[in-house]
Amino acid sequence: MTLSAVHTRSDAYPTRLAEENWLERKDPVFWGNWTPQAPLTRAQTEEFDKNGFLVLNNVFSPAEVAKLQAESRRLRSGEAGLNSDNVVTEPDSDAVRTIFRLEDESALFNRVARDERIAGKIRFLLDDDLYLHQSRLNYKPGFTGKEFYWHSDFETWHAEDGMPRMRAISASILLTDNDALNGPLMLMPGSHKHYVSCAGETPDDNHKSSLKKQEVGVPSHKALSDLAEKFGIEYASGKAGTVILFECNTMHGSNGNITPFPRSNAFFVYNAWSNRVEEPFAANKPRPDFLSNRDPKGPFEIVSGKLE
């Protein structure tokens, strides 16, 4: 499929065109109906719908956090036999920046991805069965951890992976304490109600550079300034074991980390089963499978109980 053919396809959220543009969101944020039996309170549900993110404290116990931290260290140690395609290093060094496909690389993280304390809440918000579109371990070391620039995940997933609609949610599990100093997740509350259609065509194999430093599919300085003026910027902090849910179109990023204290988070991207990816909407070919699960075998089973 040629790029011109991609751009003429029916598309609810066109992007990567000649000029930047703002579009109103065409999809719900909360897809279901709240009841007293829901896994989130009415106030939490309304907060997520309004702001595009929700911080859940103390989701995992200290003992569970210790297991996840030990597994994170093992994966980064160089002794875990990781698939090299799943590992991204820092722009200027061989230090590990991101490990993808956590559910394949680790039985423990596979179990965490299906945990009812996370996946059950997301299934409620999306009102659909779920599968993992992507998973990753982001490690921001002390002193040298680089920033993740402002972006909407959905813009990339739509343009380069072919995700049709805004019906996906990310869960960030804090494996270390995240505070104002060590490069926490920053978000613009309410920005998810607006879609920034970015300017510029997608280069071939854009992911090879964007995973280290994203430069295509990001809003202009003016758009970011306007968004920040309209919605403000908040940062999501918490102790290890906290979980942050954020909607796929929420504008977010994080600063570099020059403190001595590393920041390590596990991310799981849950997509609605009815929203499985198609051909990319603004790229010549899809990104590799480790970035976008293109052939899920079926919705996964959500499990309950403490981590063993």
C-alpha positions in Angstrom: 0.0 0.0 0.0 1.4 3.4 -1.0 1.5 6.3 1.4 -0.9 8.2 -0.9 -3.3 5.3 -0.8 -3.1 5.3 3.0 -4.0 9.0 3.2 -7.1 8.6 1.0 -8.5 5.7 3.1 -11.5 6.5 5.3 -10.0 7.7 8.5 -11.6 9.2 11.7 -8.2 10.7 12.8 -6.1 11.7 9.9 -2.5 12.7 10.7 1.0 13.1 9.2 -0.3 15.5 6.6 1.2 18.7 5.3 -0.1 20.9 8.1 -0.8 20.4 11.8 -4.5 20.5 12.8 -6.6 20.0 15.9 -9.6 17.7 15.8 -12.3 17.0 18.4 -12.3 13.5 19.8 -15.0 11.3 18.2 -15.0 8.4 20.7 -16.1 7.9 24.3 -13.5 7.9 27.0 -15.5 5.7 29.4 -17.3 3.2 27.2 -19.5 1.4 29.8 -22.0 2.2 32.4 -21.2 2.7 36.1 -22.9 0.5 38.7 -22.2 0.0 42.4 -20.6 -3.3 41.5 -18.0 -1.6 39.3 -14.3 -2.1 40.1 -13.8 1.7 40.3 -15.9 4.1 42.3 -18.1 6.6 40.5 -15.7 9.4 41.5 -12.7 7.5 40.0 -14.6 6.7 36.8 -15.6 10.4 36.4 -12.0 11.5 37.2 -10.6 9.2 34.5 -13.3 10.4 32.0 -12.5 14.1 32.8 -8.7 14.0 33.1 -7.7 11.1 30.9 -5.7 9.4 33.7 -6.1 8.0 37.2 -3.6 7.2 39.9 -4.2 4.1 42.0 -2.2 3.9 45.2 -1.0 0.7 46.9 -2.2 -1.7 44.2 0.6 -4.1 44.9 1.9 -5.0 48.3 5.6 -4.5 49.4 6.3 -8.2 49.0 4.8 -8.2 45.5 6.8 -5.0 44.6 10.0 -6.7 45.8 9.3 -9.7 43.4 8.7 -7.3 40.5 11.9 -5.3 41.3 14.0 -8.5 41.4 12.5 -9.6 38.1 13.2 -6.2 36.6 16.8 -6.4 37.7 17.2 -9.9 36.2 15.8 -8.7 32.9 18.3 -5.8 32.8 21.3 -7.8 34.0 22.3 -9.2 30.6 21.9 -12.7 32.0 18.2 -13.2 31.1 18.8 -14.2 27.4 16.5 -11.5 26.1 15.6 -11.3 22.4 17.8 -8.4 21.2 14.9 -7.1 19.0 13.0 -6.4 22.3 15.8 -4.2 23.8 16.3 -0.5 23.2 19.3 1.4 24.6 19.8 5.0 25.5 20.6 7.4 22.6 24.2 7.9 23.6 25.1 4.7 25.4 24.4 0.9 25.7 22.4 1.4 28.9 19.0 -0.3 28.7 16.2 2.2 28.0 13.3 -0.1 27.2 12.6 -3.8 27.2 9.5 -4.8 25.1 7.3 -7.8 25.1 7.4 -8.3 28.8 4.7 -11.0 28.7 7.0 -13.1 26.5 10.3 -12.3 28.3 9.0 -12.9 31.8 6.4 -15.3 33.3 5.9 -13.0 36.3 5.2 -9.9 34.1 2.9 -12.1 32.0 0.9 -12.8 35.2 0.9 -9.1 36.2 -0.5 -8.1 32.8 -3.6 -10.2 33.4 -4.1 -9.2 37.0 -7.6 -8.3 37.9 -6.4 -5.3 39.9 -5.3 -3.7 36.7 -6.9 -5.5 33.7 -10.3 -5.8 35.5 -10.5 -2.0 35.9 -9.5 -1.4 32.2 -12.0 -3.9 30.9 -14.7 -2.0 32.8 -13.6 1.4 31.4 -13.3 0.0 27.8 -16.4 -2.2 28.1 -14.8 -4.9 26.0 -12.5 -8.0 26.2 -8.8 -7.1 26.1 -5.6 -8.0 24.5 -2.1 -6.6 24.9 -1.2 -4.2 22.1 2.3 -3.6 23.6 4.2 -4.1 26.8 7.5 -2.6 27.9 9.8 -2.0 30.9 11.1 1.6 30.9 14.2 2.2 32.9 15.4 5.7 33.6 18.8 5.4 35.4 20.0 7.9 37.9 22.1 10.8 36.5 21.8 9.9 32.8 18.2 8.8 32.1 16.9 10.7 29.1 13.6 12.3 28.6 10.5 11.0 26.8 9.2 13.9 24.7 5.6 15.0 24.6 3.3 12.8 22.5 -0.1 11.2 22.3 0.4 7.4 22.1 -2.7 7.1 19.9 -1.3 9.3 17.2 1.6 6.8 16.7 -0.5 3.7 17.2 -3.0 5.0 14.6 -0.5 6.3 12.1 2.1 3.5 12.3 0.3 0.5 13.8 -3.2 1.0 12.3 -5.2 1.2 15.6 -8.6 2.4 14.3 -10.2 4.2 17.3 -9.4 5.6 20.7 -10.3 2.5 22.7 -7.1 1.6 24.5 -5.6 2.4 27.9 -2.0 2.1 29.3 -1.2 1.0 32.8 2.1 2.1 34.3 3.2 0.1 37.3 5.7 2.0 39.4 8.6 -0.3 40.3 10.5 2.5 42.1 9.2 5.5 43.9 8.3 8.3 41.3 8.5 11.8 42.6 8.8 15.3 41.2 12.6 15.0 40.8 13.4 11.8 39.1 11.5 12.2 35.8 8.0 11.1 36.6 5.2 10.8 34.0 3.8 14.3 33.2 0.3 14.6 31.7 -2.0 17.3 30.5 -5.4 16.6 32.1 -8.2 16.9 29.6 -6.0 16.9 26.6 -7.4 13.5 25.6 -10.5 15.2 24.4 -8.6 16.8 21.5 -6.5 15.2 18.8 -3.5 16.9 17.4 -3.1 15.8 13.8 0.7 16.1 13.3 2.5 17.5 10.3 5.0 15.6 8.2 5.1 12.2 6.5 6.3 9.1 8.3 9.9 8.0 7.3 10.5 4.3 6.5 11.4 2.4 9.7 10.7 5.5 11.8 10.6 3.3 14.9 14.4 2.7 14.8 15.1 6.3 15.7 11.8 7.3 17.4 12.3 4.7 20.2 15.4 6.5 21.2 14.2 10.0 20.5 10.8 10.7 19.0 10.8 13.5 16.4 8.0 12.5 14.0 4.4 12.4 15.2 4.9 15.0 17.9 3.0 18.3 18.2 4.6 21.6 17.4 5.9 23.8 20.2 2.9 26.1 19.6 0.4 23.2 19.9 2.1 22.0 23.1 2.1 25.6 24.5 -1.6 26.0 23.6 -2.5 22.6 25.2 -0.5 23.4 28.3 -2.2 26.8 28.6 -5.6 25.3 28.2 -5.2 22.2 30.4 -2.1 22.7 32.5 0.5 20.0 33.3 0.4 17.6 36.2 2.9 14.9 37.2 1.9 11.5 38.5 3.9 10.5 41.5 3.7 7.6 43.9 5.4 4.9 45.9 6.5 1.7 44.2 3.4 -0.4 43.8 1.3 2.5 42.5 -0.5 2.0 39.2 -1.3 4.9 36.8 -3.9 4.4 34.2 -3.9 6.8 31.3 -6.0 7.1 28.2 -4.4 6.5 24.8 -4.8 10.1 23.6 -3.6 11.9 26.7 -0.7 14.1 26.0 2.2 13.0 28.1 6.0 12.9 28.5 8.7 12.9 31.1 11.9 14.8 31.9 15.3 13.4 32.1 16.6 12.1 35.4 19.7 13.8 36.8 19.1 12.6 40.4 21.0 9.6 41.8 17.6 7.8 42.1 16.6 5.5 39.2 13.0 5.4 37.9 11.7 2.1 36.6 8.2 1.4 35.4 6.4 -1.4 33.7 3.9 -0.4 31.0 1.1 -2.6 29.6 -1.1 -1.3 26.7 -4.6 -2.8 26.7 -6.6 -2.5 23.5 -10.2 -3.4 23.1 -10.7 -6.7 21.3 -13.1 -4.9 18.8 -10.4 -2.3 18.1 -7.7 -4.6 16.8 -5.1 -3.0 14.5 -5.5 -2.8 10.7 -3.1 -1.5 8.1 -1.3 1.7 9.2 -3.2 4.9 8.5 -0.1 7.0 7.8 2.9 4.8 7.1 4.0 2.5 4.3 4.2 -0.6 6.5 3.4 -1.6 10.1 5.9 -1.3 12.8 7.5 -4.6 14.0 5.4 -7.1 16.1 7.3 -6.3 19.3 5.8 -2.8 19.1 2.3 -3.8 17.9 0.6 -7.1 18.5 -0.8 -7.7 15.0 -2.1 -11.3 15.4 -3.5 -11.8 18.9 -5.0 -15.3 19.2 -7.9 -14.1 21.4 -8.7 -12.0 24.4 -6.7 -12.9 27.4 -8.1 -14.4 30.7 -8.1 -12.0 33.6 -6.8 -13.6 36.8 -7.1 -12.7 40.5 -5.0 -13.3 43.6 -1.7 -12.2 44.9 1.5 -12.7 42.9 3.2 -16.0 43.7 
